[in-house]
Amino acid sequence: MVELYIVRHGETDTNYEGRINGMSTDKPLNANGIKQIEELEKHIDINKFDEIYSSPMKRAMQTADILNHGVHEIKQDKRLYEADYGSWDGIKEDDLVDEYPDAFDENHYLLPAYTKYAKNGEEYADVYKRVEDFMNDMAKKGNEKILVVCHGFISRSFMKVVTGAQNISNIIQPNNAGVSKYKISDTGIKYVMYYGRMNDIDD
């Protein structure tokens, strides 16, 4: 079986400020984000992994670098980019919720309907498609153990692809530095092992 460990990057200033943190907000980790990943690194033996993949964005690559210790080549994959929220990228959520209530769920996560208002916002179906394509490629790896560094909505999208959940709002975003684990069998069946763990990533 292929084992996929999905890591959400550490905190950025835009996370801390409650801003919509998509593809266009390419910020590095802040001091707290670095501490989060350094703490996670204590619980990951990178030598037990066969490969490491990352979103090309700064916050993900910085996270991957800290976890990797220069052991593996970090393979950047554009399918792991955070969703592109278009003209809403970087705006404080609190500045939008009252004006566009049908674009947010009760946890203040963006609903698919946000694209009615945000110019050039990426459709969620397109995000799910690229995540599924990535997983299908990883399924061909045999018995590899793979570390994947990405983003909050991409982490939720992995869970949606695996479980077939109809409503993305049923999937809460993992915290910064949260880890989720999936297995893909030789027959291509995808399994959830755990979701959004902090530091404790042992089997």
C-alpha positions as CSV (number, residue, x, y, z in Angstrom):
1,M,0.0,0.0,0.0
2,V,1.0,3.6,-0.6
3,E,1.0,5.7,2.6
4,L,0.3,9.4,2.2
5,Y,1.0,11.8,5.0
6,I,-0.7,15.2,4.2
7,V,0.8,18.1,6.2
8,R,-0.8,21.6,6.3
9,H,1.9,24.3,6.4
10,G,2.7,26.3,9.5
11,E,1.0,29.6,10.4
12,T,1.5,32.7,8.2
13,D,0.6,36.3,9.1
14,T,-2.4,36.1,6.8
15,N,-3.6,33.0,8.8
16,Y,-3.1,34.9,12.1
17,E,-5.0,38.0,10.8
18,G,-8.0,35.9,9.6
19,R,-7.4,36.7,5.9
20,I,-8.5,34.5,3.0
21,N,-5.2,32.7,2.3
22,G,-5.2,31.4,-1.2
23,M,-3.0,31.0,-4.2
24,S,-2.3,34.7,-4.6
25,T,-1.2,35.3,-0.9
26,D,2.2,33.7,-1.3
27,K,3.5,34.5,2.2
28,P,6.3,32.8,4.2
29,L,5.7,31.3,7.7
30,N,5.7,33.7,10.6
31,A,7.7,33.0,13.8
32,N,4.9,31.0,15.3
33,G,4.5,29.0,12.1
34,I,8.2,28.1,12.2
35,K,7.9,26.9,15.8
36,Q,4.9,24.8,14.9
37,I,6.8,23.0,12.1
38,E,9.9,22.6,14.2
39,E,7.8,20.9,16.9
40,L,6.2,18.7,14.3
41,E,9.6,17.8,12.9
42,K,10.5,16.2,16.3
43,H,7.8,13.6,15.6
44,I,8.8,12.8,12.0
45,D,11.7,10.6,10.9
46,I,12.2,11.8,7.4
47,N,14.5,8.9,6.7
48,K,11.5,6.6,6.9
49,F,9.9,8.4,3.9
50,D,10.6,7.5,0.3
51,E,9.6,10.9,-1.2
52,I,8.4,14.3,-0.3
53,Y,6.1,16.5,-2.4
54,S,5.1,20.1,-1.8
55,S,3.0,22.9,-3.2
56,P,5.3,25.4,-4.8
57,M,4.1,28.2,-2.5
58,K,6.5,29.8,0.0
59,R,4.7,28.7,3.1
60,A,4.5,25.1,1.9
61,M,8.1,24.9,0.7
62,Q,9.4,26.4,3.9
63,T,7.5,23.8,5.8
64,A,8.8,21.1,3.6
65,D,12.4,22.3,4.0
66,I,12.2,22.2,7.8
67,L,10.7,18.7,7.8
68,N,13.1,17.4,5.1
69,H,16.5,18.3,6.6
70,G,17.9,18.1,3.0
71,V,17.4,14.3,2.9
72,H,15.2,14.1,-0.2
73,E,14.6,16.1,-3.3
74,I,11.5,18.1,-2.6
75,K,9.3,17.6,-5.6
76,Q,7.1,20.6,-6.3
77,D,3.6,19.8,-7.7
78,K,1.3,22.6,-8.9
79,R,-1.7,20.4,-8.2
80,L,-1.0,21.0,-4.5
81,Y,-1.4,24.8,-4.8
82,E,-4.0,26.3,-2.5
83,A,-7.3,27.2,-4.1
84,D,-7.2,30.5,-6.0
85,Y,-9.8,32.7,-4.4
86,G,-9.4,35.4,-7.0
87,S,-10.2,39.0,-6.0
88,W,-11.0,37.8,-2.4
89,D,-7.5,36.5,-1.8
90,G,-5.9,38.4,1.1
91,I,-9.1,40.1,2.3
92,K,-10.2,39.7,5.9
93,E,-13.0,37.2,6.2
94,D,-14.8,39.5,8.7
95,D,-15.0,42.2,6.0
96,L,-17.0,39.9,3.7
97,V,-19.2,37.7,5.9
98,D,-21.9,40.3,6.6
99,E,-22.1,41.4,3.0
100,Y,-22.0,38.0,1.4
101,P,-23.6,35.6,4.0
102,D,-24.5,32.9,1.4
103,A,-20.8,32.6,0.5
104,F,-19.8,31.4,4.0
105,D,-20.9,28.5,6.2
106,E,-21.4,28.7,9.9
107,N,-17.7,28.1,10.5
108,H,-16.8,31.0,8.2
109,Y,-15.4,28.7,5.6
110,L,-16.0,29.7,2.0
111,L,-18.8,27.8,0.3
112,P,-18.7,26.9,-3.4
113,A,-21.1,29.8,-4.1
114,Y,-18.3,32.3,-3.3
115,T,-17.4,32.3,-7.0
116,K,-20.6,34.3,-7.7
117,Y,-18.9,37.3,-6.1
118,A,-15.1,36.8,-6.2
119,K,-13.7,37.6,-9.6
120,N,-11.6,34.8,-11.1
121,G,-12.2,32.5,-8.1
122,E,-11.4,28.9,-8.7
123,E,-14.3,26.5,-8.8
124,Y,-14.1,23.9,-6.0
125,A,-14.8,21.1,-8.5
126,D,-11.5,22.0,-10.2
127,V,-9.6,21.9,-7.0
128,Y,-11.0,18.4,-6.2
129,K,-10.1,17.3,-9.7
130,R,-6.4,18.2,-9.3
131,V,-6.2,16.6,-5.9
132,E,-7.8,13.4,-7.2
133,D,-5.3,13.4,-10.1
134,F,-2.4,13.8,-7.7
135,M,-3.7,10.9,-5.5
136,N,-4.2,8.7,-8.6
137,D,-0.6,9.3,-9.6
138,M,0.6,8.5,-6.0
139,A,-1.4,5.2,-6.2
140,K,1.1,4.0,-8.8
141,K,4.0,4.2,-6.4
142,G,3.8,0.7,-5.0
143,N,4.6,0.5,-1.3
144,E,6.1,4.0,-0.8
145,K,5.7,6.2,2.2
146,I,5.2,9.8,1.0
147,L,5.1,13.1,2.8
148,V,3.0,15.8,1.1
149,V,3.0,19.4,2.2
150,C,0.1,21.6,1.2
151,H,-2.7,23.9,2.4
152,G,-5.9,24.0,4.5
153,F,-8.4,23.7,1.7
154,I,-6.3,21.2,-0.1
155,S,-6.2,19.1,3.1
156,R,-9.9,19.3,3.2
157,S,-10.1,18.3,-0.5
158,F,-8.0,15.2,0.1
159,M,-10.6,14.1,2.7
160,K,-13.5,14.9,0.3
161,V,-11.9,12.9,-2.5
162,V,-11.3,9.9,-0.3
163,T,-14.6,9.8,1.5
164,G,-16.9,11.2,-1.3
165,A,-18.5,13.6,1.2
166,Q,-21.2,15.6,-0.6
167,N,-20.8,18.8,1.5
168,I,-17.3,20.3,2.0
169,S,-18.6,22.1,5.0
170,N,-18.8,18.8,6.8
171,I,-15.0,18.7,6.7
172,I,-13.3,21.0,9.2
173,Q,-9.9,22.5,8.2
174,P,-7.0,21.0,10.1
175,N,-4.9,23.4,12.2
176,N,-1.6,24.7,10.9
177,A,0.9,21.9,11.0
178,G,-1.9,19.3,11.3
179,V,-1.2,15.9,9.7
180,S,-3.6,13.6,7.9
181,K,-2.8,10.0,6.8
182,Y,-4.3,8.0,4.0
183,K,-3.5,4.6,2.5
184,I,-4.1,3.5,-1.1
185,S,-4.4,-0.2,-1.7
186,D,-3.0,-2.1,-4.6
187,T,-6.5,-2.2,-6.1
188,G,-6.8,1.6,-5.8
189,I,-9.1,1.9,-2.8
190,K,-8.4,4.9,-0.7
191,Y,-8.6,4.7,3.1
192,V,-8.6,7.4,5.8
193,M,-6.3,6.5,8.7
194,Y,-6.6,9.8,10.6
195,Y,-7.2,13.5,10.0
196,G,-5.6,16.7,11.3
197,R,-3.4,15.2,14.1
198,M,-1.0,17.5,15.9
199,N,2.5,16.0,16.3
200,D,1.3,12.5,17.1
201,I,1.6,10.9,13.7
202,D,2.6,7.4,14.6
203,D,0.5,4.6,13.1
